[in-house]
């Protein structure tokens, strides 16, 4: 799903035919929508990448 965040400016996530989430490729990192996060960040690697992006955006230093 990296391509979604890299290519798309405006993203709409549909779940069972209904709009579940809508926002920018920057908003998706901070989404608290569990269905969206389970879909986009399905692997441990991508979940870690999301955590790192959130930390960087919040100015939290890496340990």
C-alpha positions in Angstrom: 0.0 0.0 0.0 3.0 2.3 -0.2 1.9 3.3 -3.7 -1.4 4.7 -2.2 0.5 7.0 0.1 3.1 8.0 -2.5 0.9 8.4 -5.6 -2.4 9.5 -4.3 -3.1 13.1 -3.2 -6.6 12.5 -2.1 -7.6 9.0 -0.9 -11.0 7.5 -0.4 -11.2 4.1 1.4 -14.3 2.1 0.7 -15.4 -0.7 3.0 -18.3 -3.0 1.9 -19.4 -0.4 -0.7 -19.5 2.6 1.7 -17.0 5.4 2.2 -15.2 4.5 5.4 -12.4 7.2 5.4 -11.4 10.1 3.2 -8.3 12.4 3.4 -4.9 13.2 2.0 -1.9 11.0 1.8 -0.5 12.9 4.8 -3.7 12.4 6.9 -3.6 8.7 6.4 -0.6 8.3 8.7 -2.5 9.9 11.6 -5.8 8.1 11.0 -7.3 6.3 14.0 -9.7 4.3 11.7 -9.1 0.7 12.6 -10.4 -0.8 9.4 -8.2 1.6 7.3 -5.1 0.9 9.4 -5.6 -2.8 9.2 -5.9 -2.6 5.4 -3.1 -0.1 4.7 -0.7 -1.1 7.5 -1.3 -4.8 7.4 2.3 -6.0 8.0 4.5 -5.4 11.1 6.9 -3.6 8.8 4.3 -1.1 7.7 3.0 -0.6 11.2 6.5 0.2 12.3 6.9 2.6 9.4 3.6 4.4 10.4 4.9 4.7 14.0 8.2 6.2 12.7 6.4 8.7 10.4 4.2 9.8 13.3 7.2 10.2 15.6 9.0 12.3 13.0 6.0 14.5 12.4 5.6 15.1 16.1 9.3 15.9 16.5 9.9 12.8 18.7 13.6 11.7 18.5 14.4 8.2 17.5 15.8 6.0 20.2 
